[in-house]
Every structure is written in structure tokens, then in C-alpha cells.
Amino acid sequence: MVSALEMQGQSRQLLQNGGISDTWLSHKLVLFGAGLDAILGLWLWLRPHRRVYLLALVIMVVMTLVATALKPDLWFHPLAH
């Protein structure tokens, strides 16, 4: 949800630095990620189950791989800036 609040700031800058300069696409990606996080969080809270934990793990790995592909140098900065 913080990413959605920072849509005009750090979230947009991170995507632009990763090569996504289209404002419309960057907004959609940030909102999709924030929405997915919210849905997973509610699902884990209301209906905790092994499958939901597995799905959350898979989504976390996919988001990490996408972020790594967009901006791999973040792995070398201690505060990810």
C-alpha cells in the first residue's frame, strides 16, 4: 500500500530507472502490486491455509525476480536506494 501512496515519488522513479517510462503503465503496475498485496494479506488473515502461504511465496519470488531484472543494482545497496 505504501507503493500506491508513493506513486508519484519513489515507486515511479524506481520503475523509470528500470526502463519503464510510460506513466500509465507504471501506475497500473504499482496499483496491481499494491492490490495483490492487499488481497493476499486479507486472504492470509481471514483464511490462513498452506496453499495461500505457497501462493504468497510464489508471488514474492516473482516480484523479487522482476525487480531484480529491472534494477539489479539495488541488491548492492544496504538501504535499497
Secondary structure, DSSP 8 states (H G I E B T S, - for coil): -HHHHTTTTHHHHHHHHTT---HHHHHHHHHHHHHHHHHHHHHHHHS--HHHHHHHHHHHHHHHHHHHHH-GGGGGSTT--
